[in-house]
Amino acid sequence: MPLASGRNQILVRTVNQLSVNSYQKMIHAGEILNNRYQLQEKLGQDASRQTWLALDLGTQLQEQVVVKLLTLNPQMQLDECKLFEREAQVLKNLNHPYIPKCRDYFVLEQYSGSRFPWFGLVQSYIPGASVQQLLDQGQRFCETQVEQIATEVLGILVYLHEMNPPVLHRDIKPSNLIWGEDERIYLVDFGAVQDQAVLEGATFTVVGTYGYVPMEQFAGRAVPASDLYALGATLIHLLTGTPPADLPYRDSRIHFADRVSVDLGFVNWIGKLTEPNVAERLSTARQALEALQNKHILSPPILNRKPTGSQIQIKKSATQLEIKIPMRGKKALRLFYLLGFLAPFVGQVPQWINVWTSSSAISWVSFLLPLALLYMVWQATLLPTFGQTDLYFNRRNFEIRWKLFGLCYWRRQGITSLIATVEEEVVKQGSAPKGVTIQNVQWKFTTSPLATVERHWLIEEIKDWLGQA
């Protein structure tokens, strides 16, 4: 680009910005817009929008209202205008006690000293403070309060998502939740609203706030579950006091469980809201409400993918963990077949010994040797091949059961909180696979043998559930 042309573009942008700034400075408290709305206090402002608290002089009690203004200046994108008009159209059709009502919509084609027309949107005023304001003031929300917020926002989303066509808010975050003076939660600012989500092939402006927006919304394919993700990210912000964009991520998931001390069922439920893959996320607000009521039976998010071909079965919830390690299968039978082939020769060992010597000491050896061989068969063949290990954990106790041919021959019990380590048994290079070792303050045990990849996966699963990860 020629230097002169670049300077001209910068000059034009500067002039336009000065025009916008001078335009915004002309608006001040006390002015009356559309011969009815007297401005009182500016609530917010950006390059093309302003939000004011105003008095509605057209009502007998001169009620307080919120007036949102959009400046049709040269810098404003056409999409901004469409979103503003869509917000007004959608709000006119909404009737919910915890959504501000649309009271008026007007256009000021001319205003004293302004070269640009304005759009005005008037909404009912909700006395209270935004949740973001409360966070900024240092307030921290307890688990009960966060669950109340979740329940009330989901009630609003049930109403929005079950309209025909569904209405998607697309920008749920702390600043758009008002904690009313009546101690109820209100959902405000429908500036990113989408009212045609069910139409295939439709395109929409990508809106939302980073950290609260799921990937499908960035791709322009918002669905009702997208609002659930934003709600989940908001709840994480309230529980941790940290915006989700500033928290660590693991496998594209917001990693927050180690920063809070709340019910694990609630943590798992939030994990279901914030699944990165929309197909694995709770899909509707009504479904999310039902899941919240049964949060203790929810399984945690899948953080460690099960190795391909593994037959290990795991069932997890906030309160229980059950693991079933089956027999190793055909590969482990090779040694069993080998010993079966050698068995006739092993049976001749005592006779060989008697031939070699007739001493009493050697006779004892001839008696103990078969027992030793049987023990070797038990340890090296029967247990690895036909042995199973079942592990049962709850938040108080755990139990380990060793089984052979499906029958339990030994079990061990302990206190879950006393589990010190979960690790893999040291395996020398070239030796047979070993199991997972769990150790408490008194003793340790090792599961039936596992392949290396299964050991690593199972250790991570147990540690995640125990909170040792």
Stockholm file with secondary structure:
# STOCKHOLM 1.0

chainA/1-469         MPLASGRNQILVRTVNQLSVNSYQKMIHAGEILNNRYQLQEKLGQDASRQTWLALDLGTQLQEQVVVKLLTLNPQMQLDECKLFEREAQVLKNLNHPYIPKCRDYFVLEQYSGSRFPWFGLVQSYIPGASVQQLLDQGQRFCETQVEQIATEVLGILVYLHEMNPPVLHRDIKPSNLIWGEDERIYLVDFGAVQDQAVLEGATFTVVGTYGYVPMEQFAGRAVPASDLYALGATLIHLLTGTPPADLPYRDSRIHFADRVSVDLGFVNWIGKLTEPNVAERLSTARQALEALQNKHILSPPILNRKPTGSQIQIKKSATQLEIKIPMRGKKALRLFYLLGFLAPFVGQVPQWINVWTSSSAISWVSFLLPLALLYMVWQATLLPTFGQTDLYFNRRNFEIRWKLFGLCYWRRQGITSLIATVEEEVVKQGSAPKGVTIQNVQWKFTTSPLATVERHWLIEEIKDWLGQA
#=GR chainA/1-469 SS CCHHHHHHHHHHHHHHHHHHHHHHHHCCTTCEETTTEEEEEEEEECSSEEEEEEEETTSTTCCEEEEEEEECCTTSCHHHHHHHHHHHHHHHTCCCTTSCCEEEEEEESCBTTBSSCEEEEEEECCCEEEHHHHHHTTCCCCHHHHHHHHHHHHHHHHHHHTSSSCCBCCCCSGGGEEEETTSCEEECCCTTCBSCTTCTTCCCCCCCCTTTCCHHHHTTCCCHHHHHHHHHHHHHHHHHSSCGGGSCEETTEECCGGGCCSCHHHHHHHHHHTCSSGGGSCCCHHHHHHHHHTGGGCCCCCCSCCCTTCCCEEEECSSEEEEEECCCCHHHHHHHHHHHHHHHHHHTHHHHHHHHCCCHHHHHHHHHHHHHHHHHHIIIIIHHHHEEEEEEEESSEEEEEEEETTEEEEEEEEEGGGEEEEEECCCCTTSCCCCEEEEESSCEEECSCCCHHHHHHHHHHHHHHHTCC
#=GC SS_cons         CCHHHHHHHHHHHHHHHHHHHHHHHHCCTTCEETTTEEEEEEEEECSSEEEEEEEETTSTTCCEEEEEEEECCTTSCHHHHHHHHHHHHHHHTCCCTTSCCEEEEEEESCBTTBSSCEEEEEEECCCEEEHHHHHHTTCCCCHHHHHHHHHHHHHHHHHHHTSSSCCBCCCCSGGGEEEETTSCEEECCCTTCBSCTTCTTCCCCCCCCTTTCCHHHHTTCCCHHHHHHHHHHHHHHHHHSSCGGGSCEETTEECCGGGCCSCHHHHHHHHHHTCSSGGGSCCCHHHHHHHHHTGGGCCCCCCSCCCTTCCCEEEECSSEEEEEECCCCHHHHHHHHHHHHHHHHHHTHHHHHHHHCCCHHHHHHHHHHHHHHHHHHIIIIIHHHHEEEEEEEESSEEEEEEEETTEEEEEEEEEGGGEEEEEECCCCTTSCCCCEEEEESSCEEECSCCCHHHHHHHHHHHHHHHTCC
//
